[in-house]
Amino acid sequence: MRAFSAIVKLTLRSAMRSHIFQLLLGLLVLCAVMLPMTVSGSGEGARSYIQIALMYSLGTVGFILALSTVWISSLVMTQDVESYQLHMVVSKPVSRIKIFCAKYASVVLLHAVLLGLAGITIFGGVMWRFAQDDIPEEEKERIRNEVLVGRRVYYPEPPDMDKLTREALAQQLEEMRKAGNRQVTAQAGEMEAELRKGLSQEMLRQRSEVLFQKYGEWTFKDLPQDKSKPIYLRYRCYVGKVDSEAQRYTTGLWAGYIVERKQEAMNNQTVAQEDYTRNWMALSQMPEQNYAGEFHEKVMPPQVIDPDGNVNLRYINLDNAQDKVYFQTVDGPKLLISVSSFAGNFIRGLLVILLMVMVYAGITCAVAAAFSMPTAIFAVLSYMFLGSVAPLIMTTSQLADPSKYAGYWIGKVIMKIVAPLQEFEISYKIASGELVEFSYIGGLFCEHFLLQALPFIVLGVFLYWRRELGLVIRK
């Protein structure tokens, strides 16, 4: 253990002497301290300022730490080899496995300290801005409920495709029998496959687009029965086409399936189903105008949650130009309910960034264990770039069959091997008050560290253990 700690100390000392590390450290300080002070928001008051400050600061800090991790990991793994200092170390009773693990731990420890300092600075700057007297109390209350909070996200239920297919197949077969078609049984299997494919495309279309004077409907399940906390509906729609460019204001109306107890049943000890009234009700007195292509939040009345914890919502398209309105699955609608403090949620966000450091430090140390520093940096940066473009390769039409696209499957294979940098982008969740679930962190840990980074680390340890140091030639 003494040898392990000695290697960690020497590695940290060597890393901090690097001029590139000092430059990245200066950029990190500027991002954590200066960036929140220079953003001006989008003209929507203190709430917009705090959101943008959180997004820019955390996003930039994460990116700088990723670059610093790649550089420092390559430096500490190759510097001792190329300077022939490691030859003296391996002549001692210290295994190369211990040397590798100590260097990896020192990189993670160094960046964990930097991340902690940056996180404290960003958190303090945001809370200092929130405490200013120039923010009205009404605006502060909104910031507490929508930004400085951890809200659990509830997504709508996907359609039951098996049930819809069975119903549609039964109806079509019955129509064929009535028409006197005797080949019904022979054609049933082929018809079921065609119906399933057609219904899948139709349901995607219906869930993504809302025609003029029609409505889109979503069902949410398993919501908490505690109605004392505000319920927020968050969504983003597009008008005309799914494109962030050339969007405009569109008009629509949200309606909820409101469940209320009858007055005469209020004093009953047991409440039956018939003691409730159920009606579709508009959630605003007048149709609302919202700018398409931007996220919007709306406070829901607690009555939208029925006794079973379900919520049913509809969006009625009343666009002035009679255009279609589109909703993407990733953009909502979704419901948010407060379950955690902002400090707790902010710490969870920092844990995601720390996990990113662990992943890229392990991969870079593994590559640098076998190659020179420039080669290792180039290889890992190429790895990161490949992970960034893989989702673009996978992009296909929402209604098309992805199996027909070679790029889709190439992207799927790449995503199984590469840990994309954007998977660790957490600033948006923190800025919008969305809870960073521990299950989400655990999923990232299992997928990107255990399944993707750990095999690299094991391979790197093996290559480092088997590497012939005598082949390293001094330049």
Phi, psi and omega in degrees: 000327179295320179294321179299311180294326179294319179295320179299314181297314180296322179294317178298318180296319179293320181295319183288345177277348182291133180292325178295320177296319179296323177295314178296325177296319177297319177296323179296319178296318179297319180292321183283328186258309188277323186300314178298336181276341185261339180291147183246358181079187181247023178084012181252024174090195185295327180300313179295320180299313182293320179298312181293322178298318179294316182295311183293316184293307182294320180297316181290321178298317178298319180294317180295319179295326177297314178296317180297322179298316180296315183293310184293321179298316178296321182296309187288334181277335185251336187296314181293328179289311184288337177267003178065015177283330182291337180298326178286326182290315184289346176284347176273168179284058178235121183287153178291332177298317178294322179296315179300310182296324179293318179293319177298316180296323181293322178296314180296318181297315180300314182284335174294320177295316179297318179296319179297316179295317178296319179297317178298320180295314180295315180299315180296320179296320179293316181291327176295318178294323180293331183277358182293147184285345183281357178266122179299152182298325178296320178293322178297320179297321178294321179295320178299322185276337188243339184237302183277065186196164172242107185252126177290139184259133177243127183257153180292153179289137175288156180292147177279092186293325179297315180296315180296322179293316180298317180295315180293321179295315179299319180295317182290322177295321178296321177295323179291322178295318180296330179279358177084019179281119184270356182265023185297313184296318181294329183267354188299316182297314179296321179295321181297318179297318179292319179296317181298317179295315180294319179293323179300314179294321181293319179293322175299318180295315182294324181282342182261334182233145178236117180289163179299132181064017171249178182226150169257143186233140180224145179238130177246141182232160174063041174276153180293150181275353178289107184262013179281338180266143181295145178250127183247137172259123180242132183202161171218128179239162177236145180246135180086306180201158179277085182204133181288343179275152173056039174271165184210182177286141175227154184249136179202174182220126175269138178229146180235152178273093188277130178245120181227149176279144177289150183299320183289346181261004186294327184266359179289142178286324176247136183246122178268169180298325182287352178277002179249149171251139182231121182213146169282125183228142176293140181267007173209153183292328182230155172304143185257143175258124178229145179282121181291148180091355179240153178282144178226149177235144184220134179281130180263144173290146182298341181291350180290340178273120181277173182301341179267003180080023180253153177227131176241125183233150175228144172244119181262123183277114178238037184302137183296329179266006178061033178273164173286151175242135185245139174238124174267149183300320183289340184263002181101187012286151176214155182254144181231133179226134183293131177223352185213160176282164179293321181299315179296319179291324179295319178296321177298321177297321177295327177296324177295317178295321177297322176297322176299317178299318180298319181293308184286332175294318179295316181295316181292318177299322179295315180292318181290342178291340183246343185233175177284170184298310179300320180295318181296316180296316179298317182295316183288320177296323175295321176300315179294320179295320179298321177293331180285327183268346181302317177298329178290324177295326183282348185297122176224171178296142180299329186259355182272162178277112184295340181294344180277354185250119179295323180299327180298314183285328175297315178298322179297317180295317179298318182294337177284335183261321189261141174266101184292142180297325183290344177294337181260010178285110187242355186296325181295317179298315181295316183292332180264006177075018179276136182291131172274099185292146175296330176295326177294316178296318178297322177296318177297320181296314182293315186286312189265331178268305184291316186270335184248312184279320184300318175300323175298317182297315179298316178297319179296320177298317180297314180295322179293323180290325183267356186292136178271103185291338180292345179279349179285118185259129177290133179274000000 
